[in-house]
Amino acid sequence: MPYKEFEETKLYYSISEVADMFKVNASLIRFWEKEFDVIKPARNKKGNRMFTIEDVENFKLIFHLVKERGFTLDGAKAKLKGDNLKLKGDINLYDSLTKVRSFLVELKETL
């Protein structure tokens, strides 16, 4: 049986790594940390924020609501207090449809 490569996951991500994941400034990450209660990063001895995988998933939800769907911060807070499983399903559907669209556009350009 051949060796399967697995995606390396870290326990903690720095603020710059999280900002790079979403292609935003670190200041936006700090701002959302203050605004949304679901994000509670741990801090190391130097005081640097260390974000868990759960924090990154919450950032993904917030990013989707605010940047992709155009919610206000108050609207995003209200939506996060609702059914998170449905919201995660909506985001997965959105990601899948975006991939299909990019594939179809690429296919159209090759024809």
N, C-alpha and C positions, 0 to 999 in steps of 0.2 A: 504494500500500500504506500503510495507516494506521500511525502511530507507535505502537509497543507500549511501554507503561510496564514497567519492570523493577524488581524489588525491589532496593533499595539494600543492599548488604552491605558491612560494614566489615571492615578487616583486624584491628582490635583492639577489644575491648570492655572497659569499665571494670568493676570489681567491682559497682558499683551497677547498671549495665545488666544484668549477668548475674543479679543478685539479683532485679531487676524481671521478667526473662524468666520466672523460675521461681516468682515470688511468695514468696520466702523472704528471710530476713535475710542481710546480708553476712557476718555471723559464721558462718553455716552454710557459706557458700562458702569462707571461709578454713579452716574445720575440715575440709571435704572435700578441700581442696587438700593439707592435711597428711597426711590419711589415705590418699589414693589416689595412686599413683605415676603414673597416666596423665595427671594434670593438672599441667602445668608452665608457669605463666604467665610471660611476659616482664615485665621491670620497666623503667620509664622512668627518667630521671635523678633524679626525685624519689623513686623507690622504689615508685611505685604499680603495682599489678598490672595487666597488660594481657593479656586472654585472647583467644586466637585462635579461629577458627571450630571448629577441631578440639577445643579445650578445651571449648567450649560443647556440642559433640556428645557429648563424654565426660560432661559434667555431665548432659546429657539421659539418657544411659544410666544413670548413677548415680541420678538422681532417679527414674527409672522403677523401678529395682530396689528402692530403699530406701523411697520414699514411696508408690508405687502398688502394688507387689507385696509389700511388707512384709518384704524381706530384711534381715538384720542386716548390719552393715558388713563383717564377715568373710565372710559369704555373698556379698555383692555383690563383694568383692575376688576371691573364688574364681570367680564367674561371669564377671567381666571378663577373667580370665586364660584363659578358654575361648574358644569360637568367637564372636567379635564380630559376624561377618556374620549368623549365625543370630539373635543377640540384637537386632541392628538390625532384622531382618525381623520379629521378634516385636513390637518397639516400633511399627513401622509398622502392623502388623496391629491392635495394641491401639488406636492412634490412629484408624484407619479405623473400627473397631467402635464406638468412643466417639462418633464423628461420626454414624454411622448411628443409634445409639441416641438421641442428642439430637434428630436429625431425626424419628425415630418418636415420641418423646415430644411434640415440638412438634406433629406431625401429629395425634396423639391428642387433645391439648388443643384444637385447632381444631375437631374433630368434635364 
